[in-house]
């Protein structure tokens, strides 16, 4: 994942926030941070006249996000230039308020609009797949076998430019109404949410005693 520098995001009619505008983050570095911290994105598009939203892995190189999948997958047979929307969301906490109306979540989210570009250049395609693998499982590209020619032929890769995107973040305690605060008697606060990795489960076909490589074992919390 490569960062191209810190510049402001350009607001468009599709990226301008209409509610809680104070939660907008306008630095491109904030967009990169939300994307780089994620594991799963959701791609939205119109297929056969109906909206479809699909979860997918992804990877970022500079100001391009790449997604991939089997050439046999229906949504990856979309024409080059198809309008799509990619979203990535992190839930950092459940916000418990004194009223149910003011319950909320602390979160970081990114929404990217653009035209899906089919990647045909072999070098860019390989670099994109490297980015996708390293996004999900850092260190795996150097440890595992690289894709064979037939595997590359069976894989479609699309790039999405980050030129049109928005970032929205909520943090902090509940925003209760003053009468509810004064009335008291009800607990309010934040229950943090964390994603953690557990103990690696070795494939049963490996010889007994095969050590877990560092790039896997090191992802567990200390």
VOGU-3710 file (C-alpha; in Angstrom, 3 decimals, decimal comma):
1> xxxxxxxxxx> 0,000/0,000/0,000  1,492/3,276/-1,137  0,379/6,727/-0,049  0,743/9,489/-2,635  0,772/12,356/-0,167  -1,727/14,331/1,848  -4,187/16,436/-0,154  -7,824/17,362/0,356  -10,676/15,294/-1,006  -12,739/17,102/-3,627
11> xxxxxxxxxx> -16,425/17,333/-2,720  -18,956/16,372/-5,391  -22,721/16,079/-5,379  -22,337/12,361/-4,633  -19,779/12,739/-1,843  -21,136/15,786/-0,015  -22,564/14,803/3,378  -26,151/15,864/3,936  -26,311/14,971/7,626  -23,716/15,438/10,407
21> xxxxxxxxxx> -21,380/17,279/8,119  -19,083/17,864/11,077  -18,142/14,183/10,873  -16,630/14,559/7,415  -12,884/14,020/7,049  -11,520/15,902/4,063  -7,882/14,839/4,036  -7,006/12,180/1,482  -4,766/10,569/4,119  -7,924/9,837/6,149
31> xxxxxxxxxx> -9,380/8,002/3,161  -6,221/5,957/2,768  -6,224/5,128/6,491  -9,801/3,816/6,469  -9,148/1,698/3,386  -5,804/0,374/4,605  -7,283/-0,753/7,938  -10,050/-2,806/6,312  -10,375/-6,444/5,360  -13,651/-6,459/3,436
41> xxxxxxxxxx> -15,262/-3,897/1,164  -18,698/-3,868/-0,443  -19,119/-3,103/-4,124  -22,471/-1,763/-5,287  -23,585/-1,720/-8,915  -26,652/-2,143/-11,097  -26,840/-5,520/-12,839  -29,725/-6,607/-15,068  -31,644/-3,529/-14,001  -31,427/-4,208/-10,253
51> xxxxxxxxxx> -29,026/-2,995/-7,541  -26,468/-5,500/-6,241  -24,091/-5,084/-3,286  -21,369/-7,703/-2,901  -18,621/-8,203/-0,290  -15,089/-8,471/-1,621  -11,444/-8,313/-0,701  -9,479/-5,396/-2,061  -6,096/-3,713/-2,110  -4,855/-0,167/-2,615
61> xxxxxxxxxx> -1,924/1,191/-4,614  -1,682/4,958/-4,388  -5,018/6,429/-5,401  -6,413/3,265/-6,961  -8,320/0,479/-5,223  -8,322/-2,948/-6,848  -10,848/-5,788/-6,521  -10,634/-9,226/-8,053  -12,514/-12,452/-8,558  -13,136/-15,354/-10,881
71> xxxxxxxxxx> -13,765/-14,515/-14,516  -16,795/-16,768/-14,125  -18,368/-14,522/-11,503  -21,362/-12,684/-12,932  -20,605/-9,305/-11,425  -17,027/-9,373/-12,729  -18,280/-9,749/-16,285  -19,436/-6,134/-16,191  -18,349/-3,913/-19,089  -15,250/-1,800/-18,696
81> xxxxxxxxxx> -16,289/1,597/-17,329  -19,354/0,397/-15,406  -20,304/2,839/-12,596  -19,727/1,271/-9,174  -19,599/2,297/-5,543  -17,167/0,810/-3,012  -17,704/1,144/0,743  -15,512/0,165/3,693  -16,745/0,520/7,288  -15,189/-0,047/10,705
91> xxxxxxxxxx> -17,383/-0,216/13,825  -15,312/1,066/16,759  -17,974/1,141/19,453  -21,663/0,850/20,320  -22,916/4,117/21,755  -25,486/3,646/24,546  -27,488/6,781/25,190  -30,087/7,676/27,801  -32,736/7,588/25,074  -33,035/4,973/22,354
101> xxxxxxxxxx> -33,295/7,787/19,799  -29,726/8,856/20,546  -28,166/5,394/20,494  -25,491/5,267/17,824  -22,174/3,750/16,727  -18,649/5,055/16,682  -17,342/4,274/13,231  -15,016/5,121/10,368  -16,401/4,790/6,863  -15,302/5,479/3,311
111> xxxxxxxxxx> -17,465/5,664/0,189  -15,846/5,687/-3,253  -17,683/6,421/-6,523  -16,245/5,791/-9,954  -16,049/3,720/-13,103  -14,643/0,203/-12,827  -11,612/-0,168/-15,073  -10,694/-3,649/-16,269  -6,981/-4,207/-15,685  -5,379/-5,812/-18,727
121> xxxxxxxxxx> -1,729/-4,816/-18,367  0,089/-7,903/-16,986  2,409/-5,931/-14,704  -0,402/-3,835/-13,227  -2,549/-6,932/-12,779  0,187/-8,730/-10,861  0,844/-5,634/-8,738  -2,875/-5,351/-8,003  -3,099/-8,987/-6,910  -0,041/-8,453/-4,710
131> xxxxxxxxxx> -1,803/-5,499/-3,055  -5,012/-7,494/-2,523  -3,157/-10,443/-0,962  -1,095/-8,194/1,292  -4,195/-6,262/2,403  -5,804/-9,425/3,749  -2,751/-11,472/4,750  0,458/-9,406/4,998  3,591/-11,411/4,241  1,809/-14,071/2,205
141> xxxxxxxxxx> 3,024/-12,931/-1,206  6,618/-13,697/-0,227  5,713/-16,924/1,601  3,240/-18,618/-0,759  3,538/-19,630/-4,409  2,804/-16,826/-6,846  -0,116/-17,271/-9,276  0,450/-19,453/-12,321  -0,414/-18,288/-15,837  -3,669/-20,253/-15,922
151> xxxxxxxxxx> -4,664/-18,815/-12,541  -4,013/-15,289/-13,768  -6,111/-15,993/-16,849  -8,979/-17,162/-14,632  -8,845/-14,010/-12,496  -10,442/-10,678/-13,366  -9,110/-7,495/-11,766  -10,794/-4,109/-11,756  -9,331/-0,805/-10,648  -11,318/2,057/-9,122
161> xxxxxxxxxx> -9,872/5,558/-8,955  -10,143/7,322/-5,590  -10,800/10,735/-7,136  -14,424/10,835/-5,922  -14,719/9,682/-2,329  -15,942/10,698/1,114  -14,915/9,765/4,642  -17,159/10,023/7,685  -16,140/9,359/11,299  -18,010/9,361/14,588
171> xxxxxxxxxx> -16,221/9,092/17,918  -16,851/9,976/21,530  -19,717/9,641/24,023  -23,466/9,751/23,359  -25,089/13,023/22,381  -27,978/12,965/24,821  -30,587/15,682/25,114  -30,100/17,915/28,139  -33,395/16,910/29,835  -32,318/13,244/29,732
181> xxxxxxxxxx> -28,920/14,135/31,211  -30,504/16,127/34,023  -33,098/13,450/34,753  -30,381/10,836/35,414  -31,082/7,247/36,405  -29,958/5,660/33,158  -26,479/4,466/32,178  -24,873/5,963/29,112  -21,493/5,374/27,497  -19,597/3,475/24,812
191> xxxxxxxxxx> -18,930/-0,245/24,494  -15,739/-0,502/22,397  -15,633/-2,982/19,524  -12,342/-4,604/18,511  -11,418/-7,078/15,776  -8,728/-9,486/16,985  -7,019/-12,517/15,492  -7,153/-15,817/17,343  -4,822/-18,797/17,495  -3,735/-20,008/14,032
201> xxxxxxxxxx> -5,225/-23,377/13,066  -2,701/-25,423/11,099  -3,926/-27,284/8,021  -4,312/-30,985/8,912  -2,400/-32,053/5,782  0,810/-30,380/6,991  3,396/-32,578/8,709  3,102/-32,597/12,488  5,165/-29,912/14,154  5,254/-27,555/11,159
211> xxxxxxxxxx> 5,807/-24,136/12,723  3,427/-21,252/12,127  5,316/-18,636/10,069  5,998/-15,295/11,647  3,800/-13,286/9,297  0,824/-15,316/10,596  1,767/-15,720/14,257  2,670/-12,051/14,661  -0,884/-10,941/13,865  -2,130/-12,271/17,197
221> xx> -2,394/-9,699/20,010  0,566/-9,584/22,377
//
